[in-house]
Amino acid sequence: MHAVRDDADLRNAAEFPCPECGRRLHRIDHSPFEDFHLLYCDGCPRMAEVGHGDAGYAEIRHAHPGAEHAKLMSVVAERLRPCDCGGRFRADAPRRCPFCATTVVTRDAAGVDVTPAWSDDASVDDTEAVTAALTRRTDLWSD
């Protein structure tokens, strides 16, 4: 991996090629100032976006006041519906290439986001379309 630029706002940002398909990927530490959490599937490149304003998330936070982030994400993961592939969404699931599903980040994956890079042959619109197609934002919670 090589750094994209030296910018304190880009938390450990880097672009790198997928070792399997060669597509450019962007890796960044998730900002604690975002108003959502991303939990990744442990079987495919999909992710679940849980907003801070989501009623299910608010219920979990209320039931676990003062819980550390890792504990809170563990409880959230337990309550999320399984992924369409049958996998489970977890904060610490390995990150996979959104194009070929090869595992690209395994160590210390919690808090790391991997998306298509806005470079090479991918336009911003294409990159956002791939990310949107892999992100579950509704129908998150199991009964």
C-alpha positions as CSV (number, residue, x, y, z in Angstrom):
1,M,0.0,0.0,0.0
2,H,1.1,3.5,-0.6
3,A,-0.3,6.7,1.0
4,V,-2.6,8.8,-1.1
5,R,-1.6,12.0,0.6
6,D,-0.3,13.2,3.9
7,D,-3.5,14.7,5.4
8,A,-4.5,14.4,9.1
9,D,-8.2,14.3,8.0
10,L,-7.6,11.1,6.0
11,R,-7.0,8.6,8.7
12,N,-4.4,6.2,7.4
13,A,-5.7,6.6,3.9
14,A,-4.0,4.5,1.2
15,E,-4.7,3.1,-2.3
16,F,-3.6,-0.4,-3.2
17,P,-4.4,-3.0,-5.9
18,C,-6.4,-6.0,-5.1
19,P,-4.0,-8.9,-5.1
20,E,-6.4,-11.0,-7.1
21,C,-8.1,-8.8,-9.7
22,G,-5.8,-5.8,-9.6
23,R,-8.6,-3.2,-9.3
24,R,-7.6,-0.1,-7.3
25,L,-9.0,0.0,-3.8
26,H,-9.1,2.8,-1.2
27,R,-8.5,2.0,2.5
28,I,-9.2,4.4,5.3
29,D,-9.8,4.2,9.1
30,H,-13.4,5.0,9.8
31,S,-13.8,8.4,11.3
32,P,-15.3,8.5,14.8
33,F,-17.1,11.7,13.7
34,E,-19.2,9.9,11.1
35,D,-22.9,9.5,12.1
36,F,-23.0,5.8,11.2
37,H,-21.1,2.5,11.6
38,L,-20.2,0.1,8.9
39,L,-20.3,-3.6,9.8
40,Y,-18.9,-6.0,7.1
41,C,-20.1,-9.4,6.1
42,D,-17.8,-12.2,7.1
43,G,-18.6,-14.1,3.8
44,C,-18.7,-11.4,1.0
45,P,-17.9,-7.7,0.3
46,R,-21.3,-6.4,1.5
47,M,-21.7,-4.1,4.4
48,A,-24.5,-2.9,6.7
49,E,-24.7,0.8,7.5
50,V,-26.1,1.5,10.9
51,G,-26.9,5.1,11.5
52,H,-26.7,6.8,14.9
53,G,-30.3,7.9,14.4
54,D,-31.6,4.4,13.7
55,A,-34.2,3.2,16.2
56,G,-32.6,-0.2,16.6
57,Y,-29.2,1.4,17.3
58,A,-30.7,3.8,19.8
59,E,-32.4,0.9,21.6
60,I,-29.1,-0.9,21.8
61,R,-27.2,2.1,23.1
62,H,-30.0,2.7,25.7
63,A,-29.7,-0.9,26.9
64,H,-25.9,-0.7,27.1
65,P,-25.1,2.8,28.5
66,G,-21.4,3.5,28.6
67,A,-20.5,0.4,26.7
68,E,-17.1,0.4,24.9
69,H,-17.3,0.6,21.1
70,A,-16.2,-3.0,20.6
71,K,-18.9,-4.3,22.9
72,L,-21.6,-2.1,21.4
73,M,-20.7,-3.2,17.9
74,S,-20.8,-6.9,19.1
75,V,-24.4,-6.4,20.3
76,V,-25.3,-4.5,17.1
77,A,-23.9,-7.4,15.0
78,E,-25.9,-10.0,17.0
79,R,-29.1,-8.1,16.2
80,L,-28.5,-7.5,12.4
81,R,-30.2,-9.7,9.9
82,P,-27.8,-12.1,8.1
83,C,-26.4,-11.0,4.8
84,D,-28.0,-12.2,1.5
85,C,-25.1,-14.5,1.1
86,G,-25.8,-16.2,4.5
87,G,-22.8,-14.5,6.3
88,R,-23.0,-12.3,9.3
89,F,-22.2,-8.6,9.6
90,R,-19.4,-7.9,12.1
91,A,-17.3,-4.9,12.9
92,D,-14.1,-7.0,12.7
93,A,-14.9,-9.1,9.6
94,P,-12.1,-9.3,7.1
95,R,-12.5,-6.6,4.4
96,R,-12.9,-7.9,0.9
97,C,-12.4,-6.5,-2.6
98,P,-15.8,-5.2,-3.8
99,F,-15.1,-6.5,-7.3
100,C,-13.9,-10.1,-6.7
101,A,-14.5,-10.7,-3.0
102,T,-10.8,-11.5,-2.2
103,T,-9.9,-10.8,1.4
104,V,-7.7,-7.7,1.4
105,V,-7.6,-6.6,5.1
106,T,-7.5,-9.2,7.9
107,R,-5.4,-7.8,10.7
108,D,-7.0,-5.1,12.8
109,A,-9.9,-4.9,10.4
110,A,-12.3,-3.3,12.9
111,G,-12.7,0.4,12.0
112,V,-11.1,0.0,8.5
113,D,-13.2,0.8,5.5
114,V,-12.4,-0.5,2.0
115,T,-14.0,0.9,-1.1
116,P,-13.3,1.1,-4.8
117,A,-10.7,3.8,-5.5
118,W,-11.6,6.9,-7.5
119,S,-8.8,6.4,-9.9
120,D,-7.7,4.4,-12.9
121,D,-10.7,3.5,-15.1
122,A,-13.4,4.0,-12.4
123,S,-15.3,7.3,-12.4
124,V,-16.7,8.7,-9.1
125,D,-20.2,7.7,-10.3
126,D,-19.1,4.1,-11.0
127,T,-17.3,3.9,-7.6
128,E,-20.4,5.2,-5.7
129,A,-22.7,2.8,-7.6
130,V,-20.5,-0.2,-6.6
131,T,-20.4,1.0,-3.0
132,A,-24.2,1.6,-2.9
133,A,-24.9,-1.8,-4.4
134,L,-22.9,-3.5,-1.6
135,T,-24.4,-1.4,1.3
136,R,-27.5,-2.4,3.2
137,R,-29.1,0.7,4.7
138,T,-32.7,-0.6,5.3
139,D,-34.2,-3.8,6.7
140,L,-31.2,-4.1,9.0
141,W,-32.6,-5.8,12.1
142,S,-33.6,-9.3,12.8
143,D,-36.9,-9.9,14.7
